[in-house]
Amino acid sequence: MPPNSMDETNQIEPPPSFVALFASPSGHKLLEPMSTVRQRYELCEDLAQALTEQASVHLFKSGGSEREVLEKMELALTTQESPITAREAKWVVTRLAELSGWDPA
């Protein structure tokens, strides 16, 4: 095995909800290599994990609703400077809600 090759069996498997972001409309074919999907998943999962505390603090300080905090987070994640796509941002916010025990709707 070449030194730069990674053992596919040791990789974290992205959940179907994330893989769907990179699938054809029929859902039967990936539009990106699985290695790319894994990299994007790790970035998005790390981002969701990192934002949980910030979201909780914002909720407490703003006195607003969980939904308002999630909407603001998604808006911030969809700026041109964001390292993720708009579809990924929606997934990150849904995952953030799940991690926080909030309603994602």
HELIX and SHEET records of a PDB file:
HELIX    1   1 GLU A    8  ASN A   10  5                                   3    
HELIX    2   2 PRO A   16  VAL A   19  1                                   4    
HELIX    3   3 ALA A   20  PHE A   22  5                                   3    
HELIX    4   4 MET A   34  SER A   62  1                                  29    
HELIX    5   5 GLU A   66  LEU A   77  1                                  12    
HELIX    6   6 ALA A   86  SER A  100  1                                  15    
END                                                                             
